[in-house]
Amino acid sequence: MATTEVLFNPLLPEFHANPYPFYHQLREKDPVHETSMGFWVLTRYDDVVMSLRDPRFGREAFEPLLAAMYGQEGEQGRLPRSMLFRDPPDHTRLRTLVSKAFTPRVIEGMRSHIQSIVDRLLDKVQDAHAMDVIADLAYPLPVTVICEMLGVPTGDHHAIRGGHPTSPAASTPSGCSPIARSWSGAGRRVEPSAITFAPLSGSGASAPRKTC
């Protein structure tokens, strides 16, 4: 049975500083946790796999939660719906389109370029003799690759990453990235990735990199 104790709140500064003790506490005390934010958090592997594979669990209901947190609309109008929060048949259709850019042949063709990005990121921390694996490598690497695949100009990569690229909680089960913290004082929060592509589209962004 779910506890009433507050074990999970991704808006807390201490959660963003180090979320892993919170996850450990959840697994120990309440692995199927009902949060005060209106959703459930699963922290056991078997439970997560079950919920992902069982068609009775969907993603569509998550959108109202995001709308409540970030606002229904931004300056450009209603926030676009993410493929990650769509159920079949919409998700199936969109995934089919996206998967064409991630075939084994395409990814293999990108190997040398991705390796050069890794080398460049490691070179930045070589003299320091220390690194934050998430902030210095695991987070900027996929963002850089995706930006290049989308043809986003190098000077705009920081806008895609958001205001806090060094946060270890860059992506959490709640969908609350460091955006929630950085914009928590605003009267109306908006998901930055929803507004980033509006000025980029038609602004001279380069064509996506040809990989095959």
C-alpha positions in Angstrom: 0.0 0.0 0.0 1.3 3.5 -0.9 2.6 5.6 2.0 1.5 9.2 2.6 5.1 10.2 3.3 6.6 12.5 0.7 9.3 10.2 -0.9 9.3 11.6 -4.4 9.2 15.3 -5.5 11.3 16.0 -8.6 10.8 19.8 -8.0 13.0 19.8 -4.9 16.5 21.3 -5.3 18.0 18.4 -3.4 16.4 15.9 -5.8 18.1 17.6 -8.8 21.4 17.8 -6.9 21.4 14.0 -6.3 18.2 12.0 -7.2 19.6 8.5 -6.5 19.1 8.4 -2.7 15.4 9.2 -3.4 15.1 6.3 -5.8 16.8 4.0 -3.3 14.4 5.1 -0.6 11.5 4.4 -2.9 12.6 0.9 -3.7 13.1 0.1 0.0 10.0 1.7 1.4 7.4 2.0 -1.4 8.4 0.6 -4.8 4.9 1.2 -6.2 4.5 4.8 -5.0 1.5 7.1 -5.5 2.8 10.7 -5.6 1.1 13.8 -4.4 1.5 15.0 -8.0 -1.2 12.6 -9.3 0.8 9.8 -10.8 2.6 6.6 -9.7 6.3 5.9 -9.7 7.6 2.3 -10.1 11.2 1.7 -9.0 11.5 -2.1 -9.4 12.8 -3.5 -12.7 10.1 -6.2 -13.0 7.3 -3.7 -12.4 8.7 -1.2 -14.9 9.0 -3.9 -17.6 5.5 -5.2 -16.9 4.0 -1.7 -17.2 5.8 -1.1 -20.5 4.7 -4.3 -22.1 1.1 -4.5 -20.8 -1.2 -2.7 -23.3 -3.5 -1.8 -20.4 -1.0 0.9 -19.4 -1.0 3.9 -21.7 0.8 7.2 -22.1 -1.9 9.6 -23.1 -3.0 10.3 -19.6 0.4 11.8 -18.8 -0.2 14.9 -21.0 -2.6 16.6 -18.6 0.0 16.3 -15.9 2.6 18.0 -18.1 0.1 20.7 -19.1 -0.6 21.4 -15.5 3.1 21.7 -14.7 4.3 23.7 -17.7 1.1 25.4 -18.9 -1.3 24.6 -21.7 0.1 27.1 -24.2 3.3 29.0 -24.9 3.8 32.1 -27.0 3.6 30.0 -30.2 0.3 28.4 -29.1 -0.5 25.0 -27.7 2.5 22.9 -26.8 3.2 20.2 -29.4 2.5 16.7 -28.2 5.5 14.5 -27.8 5.6 11.1 -29.5 6.8 9.7 -26.2 3.4 10.4 -24.6 1.2 9.0 -27.4 -0.4 5.6 -27.6 -1.0 3.4 -30.6 -1.9 3.9 -33.4 -0.4 7.4 -33.3 2.7 6.2 -31.6 3.2 3.3 -34.0 2.8 5.6 -37.0 5.3 8.2 -35.7 7.8 5.5 -34.5 7.8 4.0 -38.0 8.7 7.3 -39.5 11.5 8.0 -36.9 12.9 4.5 -37.0 14.0 5.1 -40.7 16.7 7.4 -39.3 18.0 4.8 -36.9 18.5 1.7 -38.9 21.7 -0.4 -38.2 23.2 0.8 -41.5 22.6 4.5 -40.7 24.0 4.2 -37.1 27.0 2.3 -38.3 27.6 5.1 -40.9 27.7 7.6 -38.0 30.2 5.6 -35.9 33.3 7.6 -36.8 31.6 10.9 -36.4 30.1 10.0 -33.0 33.6 8.8 -31.9 35.0 12.2 -32.8 32.3 13.9 -30.7 33.2 11.6 -27.8 36.9 12.3 -28.2 36.2 16.1 -28.3 34.1 15.9 -25.0 36.9 13.8 -23.3 39.5 16.3 -24.5 37.7 19.0 -22.6 38.2 17.3 -19.3 41.6 15.7 -19.8 43.6 18.4 -18.1 41.2 18.4 -15.1 42.0 14.7 -14.4 38.4 14.3 -13.3 35.0 14.4 -14.8 31.3 14.1 -14.1 30.3 11.3 -16.5 26.7 12.4 -16.9 27.3 16.2 -17.2 30.5 15.9 -19.3 29.7 13.0 -21.5 26.4 11.0 -21.2 24.2 14.1 -21.5 25.9 16.3 -24.1 26.7 13.3 -26.4 23.2 12.3 -27.4 22.0 15.9 -27.5 24.8 16.8 -29.9 24.2 13.8 -32.2 20.4 14.5 -32.3 20.9 18.2 -33.0 23.2 17.4 -35.9 20.8 14.8 -37.3 18.1 17.5 -37.1 20.3 20.1 -38.8 20.3 22.4 -35.7 23.1 25.0 -36.0 25.9 24.5 -33.6 25.3 27.8 -32.0 21.8 26.7 -31.1 22.7 23.4 -29.4 22.7 25.1 -26.0 19.0 26.0 -26.5 18.1 22.4 -27.1 20.0 21.3 -24.0 18.2 23.7 -21.8 19.3 25.9 -19.0 20.9 23.2 -16.8 22.9 20.7 -18.9 25.0 19.7 -15.9 22.1 18.3 -13.9 22.3 14.5 -13.2 18.5 14.6 -13.2 18.3 15.8 -16.8 15.6 13.2 -17.3 13.4 11.8 -14.6 10.4 9.4 -14.5 8.1 12.4 -14.0 9.1 14.1 -17.2 10.3 17.0 -15.0 13.7 18.0 -16.4 15.8 20.8 -14.8 13.4 23.1 -16.6 11.0 22.7 -13.7 13.6 24.0 -11.3 15.0 26.8 -13.4 11.6 28.2 -14.3 9.9 27.4 -11.0 9.6 31.1 -10.1 7.8 31.9 -13.3 4.0 32.4 -13.2 3.7 30.1 -16.2 6.2 27.4 -17.1 6.7 26.3 -20.6 8.7 23.3 -21.9 11.6 25.0 -23.7 11.9 22.2 -26.3 8.5 23.1 -27.4 9.5 26.7 -28.3 13.1 26.0 -29.5 12.2 24.7 -32.9 9.7 27.5 -33.7 12.4 30.1 -34.3 14.8 27.6 -35.7 12.5 26.3 -38.4 12.9 28.5 -41.5 15.8 30.4 -39.9 18.5 29.1 -42.1 19.2 25.9 -40.1 21.3 23.5 -42.1 19.9 20.4 -43.6 20.1 17.2 -41.5 23.4 15.4 -41.9 23.3 12.7 -44.6 24.4 9.5 -43.0 23.9 6.9 -45.7 
